Amino acid sequence: LEEEKVEHITYQELYVRVNEFTAVLQDFCGLKTGDRVTLHMPMVPELAITMLACARLGVIHSQVFGGFSGKACADRIVDSKSNVLITMDAYYRGGHILDHKEKADIAVAEAAKENQKVDKVLVWQRYPGKYSAQTPMVNGRDFFVNDLLKKYYGKRIEPVRMPAEAPLFLMYTSGTTGKPKGCQHGTGGYLAYVTGTSKYVQDIHPEDVYWCMADIGWITGHSYIVYGPLALGASTVIYEGIPNYPDAGRCWRIAQNLDVNIFHTAPTAIRALRKIGPDEPKKYNYFFKHMTTVGEPIEPEVWRWYYEVVGKGKAAIVDTWWQTETGGFLCSTLPAIKPMKPGSAGPGMPGIHTIIYDEDGNILPRGAGKAGNICIQNPWPGGFQTIWGDRDRFVRQYYSRYCKNPASKDWRDWPYLTGDAAVESPDGYIRILGRIDDVINVSGHRLGTKELESAALVVPEVAEAAVVPVKHDIKGIEPDLYVALKPGVAATPELAKKISDAIVREIGPIAKPRKVWIVPDMPKTRSGKIMRRVLGSISNKADVGDVMTLANPEVVELITKMVQG
C-alpha cells in the first residue's frame, strides 16, 4: 500500500537479521550444508533475508514464484526433496491483502501424496505480531518466524566456508516435457558473474539506488535484485505489488521519492505503462542514468518511448538477453562503449562467444542476417552446473545437439544450445527471435506448453489439449488453449471455465489462457500428431498454409470459423 512507510534496511541491520534467521535454520530446523529448503514467498525483504541465511549455511534454497499455486510449489518440494517450507502469511497485490498461507497447506498435502514429507513450515508475518491470513496454523508443523526469532536475539553465526563449485540455489524453470527442471547454480562462479555484470553492464556502484522491477521468484530477481547489487554494496529496491496500482504514476513516484538512478524492467511492464500512462513520467522529478530491459525482445517503438519518455533522453539503455540457465547476461551493449540499437540485444558480452547454427548443424557466417539457433561456444562462470537429479537430461537438452564428438573432454566440442532463435546483423549485434522449443513467454514468465496441456488434461472430460502462443499488446504473448472432449461429452461455457480454472489451480493465474476453444477434433497429421502450427496460425489470424496433407483438413475450416467468426 502506498500509504505505508517505506522500510529502509541498512547493511548492518541486514547482517543482524540474516544472522538471527540463520540461527533459526541451524538450531531450530536442524538444517546443514547441502540440505534443500523450499521458499514460497512474495516480494518482501524477508525473502532476501531468508535466501542469504540459507547461503550462510551452505543450505540450497529453492524459491518458488509467489504467484504460483500450492500444487506448483509441491512439485518443486518433491523434486528437490525439501523437508522445510518457508512462506509468508499474506501479501498485497493490487491493494488487496491475499491469503498466501493457504498455498502452503496445499503444497504440503500434495507433496505428501508423492511421499515427500514436509516437517516444518516457517511462516513470516506480513505485519510482525499479527496473523493476516484466514487459513489456520497447524499445531506442531507451522511456526511463526517472528516468535522463533526471540530466542535467537543477537546471535551471530559464522558462515560455512564452501568450495566455489558447491551449489548455492535451485531455480526451477518451465520444461517442455511438463516437469519443471531445477537449474542448479553454483557459489563462486555465479556470484562472480552476477557481480561483474551488475557493475560493468548496469553501472551499479555503492552510492547508487538501483531498482529492478522483476520478481525475486525468477532468476532476474536472484541475480539482479539480491546477489549482484548487494555484493556491490548498492541500495536495492524491493517492491511489493503491481506497477499500475493505484495508478499509472506509481513507478515514477517511487523513483522520485527514493532517488532511484538505475532502473531495470521487462518489455511487458514497459508496454503496459506506455499504454496506461504514456505521459505519466513527465510529471515526476527523477533522473535515471541507466536503464535495463530484460526477459523478451522489445519492439523498437516501445524502446524509443522507454528512452525518450521514461529515460528523458538521458539514460543509457542496455537491452540484455540471457536465461535462467545462464545466471547472468549473455548479450548486451556496454553503456558508453557500444552504441544502443532499438530492438537488438547487442553483441556477446565480454568473454561470451556466440555462434549461430542452422537446423543441419552448419555454422551461419557471422553477420549473415539469417535466422538460426544461437549457441554459446565457451563455458562461462555464471552457467548452471546441472539439472537437479537429472544429469543425462542436462547433457541431452543443452549440449548434445551440436556436439562434434560425444567422447570428447574438450569444451570446444560441446557448444551450449540456448533454445532460442536469433539473427546476427553485419555489425555483430544479435536480435533474438524467440524460442525454438515449446516454451512461451507470458509477461516475462516462461511457461512450458506441455505444462499447460498437462494441467488441462487433469479435467476428466478432456481428451486432448494443445496450447499455442498468441500475440498480445501488453503481455507480448498469451496462451490460447484448444481442447477436444471425450466422446459423448457436451461442450458448454461451464466446462470451458472449469478447464481454465484447472490451469490456474495447477500452475497459477499467470498461466490462465486467453480463451479455451472446445473443438470437434484437433487438426492432425496422418501419423496422429496434433498440428499446433495450424492452430497457432488460426489464433493469430495468419495464413494456415496448405492443410490438404492433414488426416482431417475439413476440421481446419470449422475451427477457423469458430475462432475468427
Buried (B, 14 or more C-beta within 10 A) or exposed (E): EEEEEEEEBEEEEBEBBBBBBBBBBBBBBEBEEEBBBBBBBBBBBBBBBBBBBBBBBBBBBBBBBBBBBBBBBBBBBBBBEBBBBBBBBBBBBEEEBBEBBBBBBBBBEBBBEEEBEBEBBBBBBBEEEEBBBEBEBEEEBBBBBBEBBEEBEEBEBEEBEBEEEBBBBBBBBBBBBBBBBBBBBBBBBBBBBBBBBBBBBBBBBEEBBBBBBBBBBBBBBBBBBBBBBBBBEBBBBBBBBBBBBEEBBBBBBBBBEBEBBBBBBBBBBBBBBBEBBEEBBEEBEBEBBBBBBBBBBBBEEBBEBBBEBBBEEEBBBBBBBBBBBBBBBBBBBBBEEBEBBBBBBBBBBEEBEBBBBEEEEEBBEEEBEEBBBBBBBBEBBBBBBBBBBBEEBBBEBBBEBBBEEEEEEEEEBBBBBBBBBBBBBEEEBBBBEBBBBBBBBBBBBBBBBBBBBBBBBBBEBBBBBBBBBBEBEBBBBBBBBBBBBEEEBEBEEEBBEBBBEBBBBBBBEBBBBBBBBBBEBBBBEEEEEBBBEBBBBBBBEEEBEEBEEBBBBEBBEBBBEBBEE
